[in-house]
């Protein structure tokens, strides 16, 4: 497992570098549709990374993460002054802070529960946020609200248009990935890993685990808010679906699909999820059946969870184990080298 | 040296009138004890006698229904477990509570890190924390794990896992050790090594030992408390406890032929 040697291997560094290089080069060959799609994927990857910090990093299964994403998104629209463009330099921190603040409050209460209760309480708080934007004048109801002017840094750039938005999302993804990679190696990150495996033991060693979990929850909410902000600015539009439990579920599936316990898993999972969705939604491929894309998606996810228990990121290790297993079966005389299932 | 004549050292941990009720059941009934630096204090008793509950109360896993706990002369009854741990109260668990996917060194380092947590120093890798590394290496060396520092803890032998459990406890630099069945499931050779370690550790620690292996207890303990159904029925030196009629009837009698 990655825990033992948390110094990243050359292969891991190579993989991540290659992904970011490919993403940086992509605008050279992409059309506007492709650019928008990959920008969306990168934003979801930031969102997935934020949840990975909680689920894979700390062992806290949050089932209301869309609330923080949605608050970041709604804050971007609601804090922007009418028809004038807001300054990115204060709007972005404000949106992140709004999401972090809600995460701090939700975390402070929900972290007093454990296991399935924690899942339910986080869901409940997300539903509360959902109904605030769905049913009050503040959020504009099911129709949502438009962002009339994209944020700017005066004299530098406007967060408008395919390539600029794409570039900004790329930088944000890189920064998020780097931050979480650094965090996971720090004392804070190792303590979170310890809490994930055995919180009781950590308390016995002298760690006050509640503040650690609350800090992780708040940081995670802040990053989800960043993703929500980017999403709102990219689309220029927000609606209550951004806070729905469907989205909370989708982002959970992304990190499970990619492989829990790895930042790369969240990255891969976001790509796999959105691309699978595009694939099953494609009328060119499936014709009328494309309307039932949920079915294909669901079956694929069931199959991948059954066949790839460690997620997409675990495929190389799984193949290696299988090859080793075959080799050891061939050398029947050697006992004790049984393939772990 | 005859341990029974050893003069009591400084009292590091004191429990007074500790009682724990679960509904109508009294798991621990008015137990008082003192742990001295330089002594191993064993608590023996049948399964369900309340030994583990007592350790859990002393270490702060849950509060007593009545009674007080003092550490280094300070009343810590209301303190949380992490706070007690940082103040010098270390414990090990009956089951293995090691982190199986971490290396031996990292298990110890993580425990040691509780002493220099600096969680805000996000830019500093945990693996480069010098005081934690030093404490971790020393704890591993003391428990005989110096040769397997880089091995994932899950791949250790059972005996080594028990040693690691103690090492993680030592890495937090405690003054008082509460050890819950450290010898459970160990072979003869491993038991010998652990007893030697306990003998060495008691020089600068106060040790509470909950253990089922009676031979080991009578060899290593300076004081013994015998519990039956949550209450103390005898207390004293190994000789006094061994010859106590009540203990013989309740507990030891049936066993002695077997050993």
Interface residues (C-beta under 8 A of the other chain):
Chain A: X1 X3 X4 X5 X6 X7 X182 X183 X185 X186 X187 X188 X189 X190 X191 X193 X194 X197 X198 X200 X201 X202 X203 X204 X205 X206 X207 X208 X209 X212 X215
Chain B: X59 X61 X80 X81 X82 X83 X85 X86 X90 X91 X93 X97 X98 X99 X100 X101 X102 X103 X106 X109 X110 X111 X113 X114 X115 X116 X117 X118 X119 X120 X121 X122 X123 X124 X125 X126 X127 X129 X132 X152 X168 X171 X172
